[in-house]
Amino acid sequence: MTLMIGSGTKVFLDTNIILRFDITDFAEHTDMLTVVGALVNAGSELWISHQVLREYSNVVTRPQAFMQYMSAKDCAVRVRALKQLFEVATDAALQHQLPVYPQHI
């Protein structure tokens, strides 16, 4: 997999990427660790939004056939960690200016 992204490139990661990056139960978890690591190593600015965090919270706190759901307390801990890992855009700002992944990753 080759990512053509230069240093300082702003990249918006959608909810599906964040879920697969953070939740080990997803089959694509290792792939997303690789993709996000490559983006970080390329010097990219990685962005998420409050909407992504809300969607993440909705998915991880309800029962799913493929994963163990989180308590609200555990979810809050993970959301705080994600806010430390990624830049957080307001819901209206920046999203139209940032490349959104996945783009055939």
N, C-alpha and C positions, 0 to 999 in steps of 0.2 A: 504494500500500500504506500503510495506516494502522495504527500500533501504539499501542494504548491502554495505555501503561505510564508510570507516574510516576517521578519522581526517587526514588532509593533502593530501587526495586523490585528484588528478588532474582530473577534469571532463570537457570535451569539450561539449558545448551546441551548437547544430546545429541551422540553421536558423528557422526551424519550431518551435523549442522550444522557441527561442527568440521572434518570432512573437506572439505566444500564451501567453507568459509571459507578453509581453508589451502591447498588443492590447486587450482592453476589449471587442471588438466586437466578438472575437473568443469564441466559446462555451467552449473550454478547458481552458480559461483564469484562472479561479479559481483553476483548477487542477494544472496548471503550477506554479501558485503562491505557492501552497502547496509543489510541488516537489522541486522547487528552494529553498524555505524556509527550507525544510528538509535537502537539501544538505548543505546549509549555516550552519544550526544548527549542522550538523555532522562534521563541520570543513573542508569541502571540498574546494579546490581551483577551482573556476569556471572560465572557459576560453571560449572565443569566438575568432574569427579571423576577419581580415579586409574583407575577402571574405564574412563572415556571415553579416557583417555590410553593404556591398555592396548589397547583396541579400535582406536584410531587407529593405534598401532604395528603391530598385527597386519595391518591393511589395507594400510598404505603400504609394508611391507617384503616383501610377496609379489607375485608377478607378477599384473597385472590386464590385461584386454583394453583398457581405456580409459585407462590411465595408466602412466607409467614408475614402477617401484618404486624405493624409496630403500634405500640401504645402512643398516645398523644405526647407523653413525656419523652419517649425515645425519639419520636419524630421531631420534636422541638430541638433536641440535642443535635440531630442530623442537619436540620435546617440551619442552625447556628454555624455548624461546621462548614456547610456549603457556602454560606455567606463569607466565611473567612477564606475559602479557596478561590472564589470567583468574584469578579466585580458584579455589582447588582444595579441594573438599570431600573429607572422608574418605568411603569407600565407604558407610558406614552413616548418616552425619550429613547433615542438611539436605535430602536429595533429596526427601523427602516434603513438605517445606515450600516448595519452589521450583516456580514454573511451569516446565514443560518445553516447550521449543520443538523441533520444529515443532508449531504448532497452526494449521494451515491458512494458513501464511505463503506 
